[in-house]
Amino acid sequence: ERLTSAEMMKFAVLTGFPGDEREWKDEYSLLCNEKGIHPSQGIDFQLFCTIADAEADYVDDEELRAVLSKLQAEKLDQALPPAMDPVRTISEQRGGSAPSKPSQAKSIAGGRSTIVKALFRALDADCDGYLSSAEMRDFASRQGFEGSQEDWDSEFSQICQEWPGSVSASKGVDSELFARLIDDTSENGCYATDSELRAMLSGLIPAVQSRQNPAQAAGRSRPELVKAVFQVLDKRGAGR
């Protein structure tokens, strides 16, 4: 996983870089030259940590929290489709107004593929581009799974065994496999109708909103903050 020039520019702008794309191109080239890498290689996590901690470019914890909050808010806007009925946007919903109907299931617009992608991102609490065992259990519970942790461990282990090339116990389920599982009507799948998917996504909105609150990052250590920022910046590694 590496950050491209464009992804690093996003971080630079949020931490005070005042230039335009042309100026950033020069700045990025200088940065890569200083670190002994070619610009096309990108910035890996270890180097990103070094840059964030460097005396000349130091980003303190408070600034990291602010950056993470802004990035996650943008991610939320991109991940969730607009409201359809009533005619409101997710951003308006995030402002705190209560829904005018008991259920928001019908208010989530978009085709099936759009809803599936949005649901994946909503479930991906740590924004790492994979659904961990715990995140997949959240999904399974919304589908009616009522087993114990031991039961779920067995279920998730079975998924890992059935899809060895697309899932691992350490990383989790990627977006492609998640979409396949949701469309699979066999006993090995996790099929859900469009209305069920919309209901699940609607039910996840409060949890996603809470993750945008800077207070949620207050208890994170610096290494956790840096890792979270890197993961949100890394679009290619976020199931997109």
Order of alpha helices (4+ residues) and beta strands (2+ residues): beta-alpha-alpha-beta-alpha-alpha-alpha-alpha-alpha-alpha-beta-beta-alpha-alpha-alpha
